[in-house]
Amino acid sequence: MKVRVGEHNMDETEGTEQDIAVKNVVLHPKWNIETKKTSNGTKILTTHDIALIQLSHPVRFSANVNSMCLDDGQPFKAGRTFISAFSLLVPRVTPQKITGQ
């Protein structure tokens, strides 16, 4: 498994990307996933869906790669807001528990 940082346009290679191998994944101890049939199809339900990912080596910070502050529990103030997200693009698979030592 790898993590990619510095990606901007997924349709082209820009030279800012870094692919880093994952060394370890630690899931929340109460992580759970289940499916529920609804009139609109199958719904995936998750609880405690958070994990820590340890990389095989540090990320190289640059103009395209930077750290982000974690929420300190204070209300958000009006102004600029940044969102960090990730996505599994290909192949689409049902999430599974990952165990790491």
N, C-alpha and C positions, 0 to 999 in steps of 0.2 A: 504494500500500500504506500502511496506517496501523497504528499501535500504540495500543491502549487501555490506560490505567492507571486505577486507582481504581475498577474494576468489582468489585462484590460480588455482587449478585443479577442474573444475566443475564436474568431474566424481567421486570425492571422498571427504569425509569430512576430513579436515586436522586439525581442531581445531583452525584455525586462523580466521575463519569467524565470522562476527558480523552482525546480522540482526537487523535493527533499524527502527521503525515505522516512517512514514512520518507525520509530524504535519501540514505542509502547503506547497502548491506549488504556485508559482507566475510565470505566463507565461509572456513573452514579450507582451506589449499591442497590438502590430501589428502582433502577431503570426497568421499564416494562413496555412491551408493545403488544397490541392485540388488534384484531379486526372485528368490525361489527357490520352486519348486513343492514342496510337501510333501503328505503324506497328509491333512493337516488343511486344505489349501488353499494359497494363496499367502502367503508370508512376505516382508515387506519388511526388508531388511538394510541398515544404514547404518554407516559408519565415519567417525570424525572429524566427527560431526554437531553442529558448534557454529559460531556466527557472531556477529559484532559488528554491531549495528544502530545507525546514526547517525540521530538524529532531526532534524527540520527546526528545532526549537527546544527549549529545555530543558523538562523536566517541572516543573510547579508542585507542590512538596511540600506536604502537608497532613496532617491526622489520618488520612486514608485512603490517602495516597500517600507512601511513604518509600523510602529506599535500602536495599540489603541488602549485607552483607559477603560477599565472595568467600572461598572456602575457602583457608586458608593452609597446607593440607597436614597440619595437626595432627589427631590422633584426636579424634573428637567426645566431649564430656563429657556425662554423664547430665544430663537437664534438658529445658528447652524447646528444640524444634527448629523452625525455619521452613523452608518449602519455597517456592520460586518456580517457576512453570511458565507455559507458554503453550499455546494450543490454537487450531487452525484449525477453526471450527465450520461455517460455511456459505460457499461450497460445499466439499464434501469433494473434494479433488483429490490426485493423486499429486505429492509434492514434486518440485520441479525446481530445477536450479541457477540461482541468481540472480547476475548479474554486475553489479558496480558499479564506478564509476571513482573 
